[in-house]
Amino acid sequence: MLAEVDIRTDRAPGWAGQVKALARLMRAVLEDHPGLAGLLKTRDPLAPHSLALAEAFLTALQEAGLPQRETAQAFSLVYDYTLGFALSDRTTVNEQRVQHPAIRRQLHAFFRSLPADRFPALAVLGEHVWAGNRDQRFTAGLDTLLAGLQAAGLQAASQRPHRRQPGR
């Protein structure tokens, strides 16, 4: 089923764009095949299409400028994030509940009705947490991960000794 992930990321600009494209495509395939994400969490990614997907992620992540160990950790982080997000499948009862406008309004009213002295954060933020914004949540999480990786790559690059070029 992972053969359905189009690993040709050359259409996306930069390493972060390539990683985003791969993660989105991987998530779509995982969500199109309920149960696949759970199965992948129990197995090493050693099948040909799993290896090709790992290679595509790692190739893009190498461009972030991280040391080798951190590049490998970045792959695991992005892969696990995408897999974990897909495990909270859009067909679950909770996801379906927030997709239905009337039920979502009831849920939001419930949170606003909570005693503010006991649940101050939920009373104010609950409706924003259960908002039916699955795609936005995935993108925001992925953007946050990639921004952290980019910052780490810049920091790693600034700590490397600069080489003098001959004749200078």
Residue pairs with C-beta under 8 A, 6 or more apart in sequence:
1 29
1 33
1 36
1 49
2 26
2 29
2 47
2 49
2 50
2 52
2 53
3 49
4 29
4 32
5 22
5 25
5 26
5 29
5 49
5 53
6 25
7 22
7 52
7 53
7 55
7 56
9 17
9 18
9 21
9 22
9 56
9 60
10 18
11 21
12 18
12 20
12 21
14 63
15 60
15 61
15 62
15 63
15 64
16 64
16 146
16 149
16 150
18 56
18 60
18 63
19 57
19 60
19 61
19 78
19 142
19 146
20 142
20 143
20 146
22 53
22 56
22 57
22 60
23 78
23 81
23 82
23 142
24 138
24 142
26 53
26 82
26 86
27 82
27 85
27 86
27 138
29 36
30 36
30 37
30 40
30 82
30 83
30 86
31 86
31 89
31 90
34 89
34 91
36 86
37 83
37 84
37 86
37 87
37 89
38 87
40 50
40 83
41 83
41 87
45 51
45 53
45 54
54 75
54 79
57 75
57 78
57 79
58 71
58 72
58 75
61 71
61 74
61 75
61 78
61 149
62 71
64 71
64 74
64 149
64 150
64 152
64 153
65 153
65 154
65 156
65 157
66 74
66 149
66 152
66 153
66 156
67 156
70 152
70 156
74 149
77 145
77 149
78 142
78 145
78 146
81 141
81 142
81 145
82 142
85 137
85 138
85 141
88 94
88 95
89 95
90 96
90 134
95 134
97 103
97 104
97 107
97 130
98 104
98 107
98 130
98 131
98 132
99 132
104 130
104 131
104 132
107 126
107 127
107 130
108 126
108 127
108 130
110 126
111 122
111 123
111 126
111 127
111 130
112 123
112 126
112 127
113 123
114 122
114 123
114 126
115 123
116 123
116 124
